[in-house]
Amino acid sequence: MNLELWKKIKKRQFAPVYLLHGSETFLIQETKELLIKYSVEEEEKDFNLSIFDLEETPVEIALADAETLPFMGERRLVILQNPHFLTAEKSKEKVEHNVTVLEQYLKEPAPFTILVITAPYEKLDERKKIVKQLKKNAEVLTVNTLSEKDLHSWITERTNQHRVTISPSAIQELLHVAGTNLMNITQEIDKMCLYLGENGEITKETVKLLVPRSLEQNIFSLIDKVVNRKLDEALRIFYDLLQNNEEPIKILSLLATQFRLIFQVKELSRQGYGQQQIAGNLKVHPFRVKLAGGQANLFTQEELLGILSQLAEADYEMKNGKMDKKLILELFIMKLGK
């Protein structure tokens, strides 16, 4: 998790070199913004903050800037973005990088510069000398998909920044209705904190009042109502989606995605895989696996295969205009609810 690193940055306890990498680009951006905020004064940014895109600029030119003395300030902040040469991927960039210059810099970083390398890639090529050297000499932050536990910690920390508290049941409800996208969660937390003010408390009722359900979460709720034989409530969600101008074919596609996930989770669980293993295999957040696992218990494998077949048939009928799209979905939901 990034919380300890963030605390150090806020205390202005800086490392000479940072490597921020992983697939959770929102956290990379947040960490980068914190470094900008706390390491360089606002009036110095024009002189002492430099950002280089390594898809356009050779790394040796960026490092020459890092070795330049700060102007009217105590330090420089130099940010290097998109270093494809740290990965095993074949880069399409036309820029040639003299990586040896970076290797030499890491042995003796400029004492007046904070060098930040942001690599928004899930994996780096551990075989490369420069990657090994970075992991040895830099402060490394790896930010791939957060576990449910880390999500809870991160949400609590975010609300604390606003001097607002949040209950465990409210966190759970927030994840249910807003999903696990960190940008969406952040926007909703900031909105609720602004509504409550300092020393407020976010409760489950606050989340229900202020946070709209994402389309994906509405689909999850629709399925949940159907499988629990609450057909009236399921249809009400469906009609609300139509009223909000959601296309029937998009709703159908999300229904198919969720049922496919439910089937895959059920099958992998049967084979003995744990929640984290399933999430890794299917490339989805563990929290989604947890929710899908709960719904999977309500179906047999044969029932799920039958539902996927019905969804495929509904998709064919929609695309061939055999019946009104809205009616196709209504019939599917009613049939599922029986």
Salt bridges, closest charged atoms under 4 A:
GLU4 OE2 - LYS7 NZ 3.54
GLU30 OE1 - ARG158 NH1 2.70
GLU42 OE1 - LYS45 NZ 2.93
GLU55 OE2 - HIS84 NE2 2.88
ASP65 OD2 - ARG76 NH2 2.77
GLU74 OE1 - ARG75 NH2 3.27
GLU93 OE2 - HIS97 NE2 3.19
GLU103 OE1 - LYS129 NZ 3.71
ASP125 OD1 - ARG127 NE 2.89
GLU126 OE2 - LYS135 NZ 2.66
GLU148 OE2 - HIS152 NE2 3.75
GLU148 OE2 - LYS290 NZ 3.15
GLU188 OE1 - LYS191 NZ 2.75
ASP190 OD2 - ARG158 NH2 3.14
ASP190 OD1 - HIS162 NE2 2.83
GLU233 OE1 - LYS225 NZ 3.02
GLU267 OE2 - ARG270 NH2 2.59
ASP315 OD2 - LYS319 NZ 3.18
